[in-house]
């Protein structure tokens, strides 16, 4: 099956967005082409989470996908990047997936906090001219998306 949709940030894409967006979001065809390049650079989106115990003590903290990648095979990291993009496509999805999992993984956890961390990937022109480097961390956005209690532990 072949699905064709205009680029979202083009004039035609902006005009057709009220009609096309529900379909492209449902079919999950919003992945930018640069993601599939041989060396695509860092993931544009991370999920950072924190498990808290009684009295707000931090039990664990991590981010998905890990950075730098702990795998010698890029394919394993690519799966985590795709999973993160899927979760953060709709922020309630991250809460629905991660909170129950982390509450089971950390039995002493009382609550889970989740943040969305977004990186602005520089343009090829900026990298070529030396103004920016891939993965330089400039224009980082960190936003809390969930602060949920583990059911039955409060």
C-alpha positions, 0 to 999 in steps of 0.5 A: 500500500502506498500513502502519499501526503504533503509535507506538513510544513509546506504551504499545501501541507498547511492547507490540507492539515485539517483533513490529512492530520487525523489520517497521518497520525493514525497511520503513524506516517509522520517520521521525517526522512532524515531518520532513515539516513545511514548516519541519522544523528542523535534521536530528536526526542528522548523520554526521561523518567524518574521513580520516586519512593516514600518522602520523594526519595529518588529510586531510579532515573534514566532516559530512553533511548540511552545516550550515548548508545550502549550498543555496537549494532545501530539497529538495537538503538534504532528500535528504541528511537522508534519506540520513543517517537511512538510514545511521544507522538501522543504524550498520554501514550508515554504515561500509559506505557511507562507508568505501569511498567516502572511501578512493577519494576520498582516495587517501592515506587510511589510515583513516576515522573516523565519528561519529554526532551526534544532536540533541534537537529541542525540543518546540513548547511549549518553543520557544513559551514561549522555553525553547529554540530550534530548532537550539540544539544543546542535548542533543547526543550525539556517538558514534564508530561506526567507525574503519576502515582503507582496504583495502590501504593499511596 
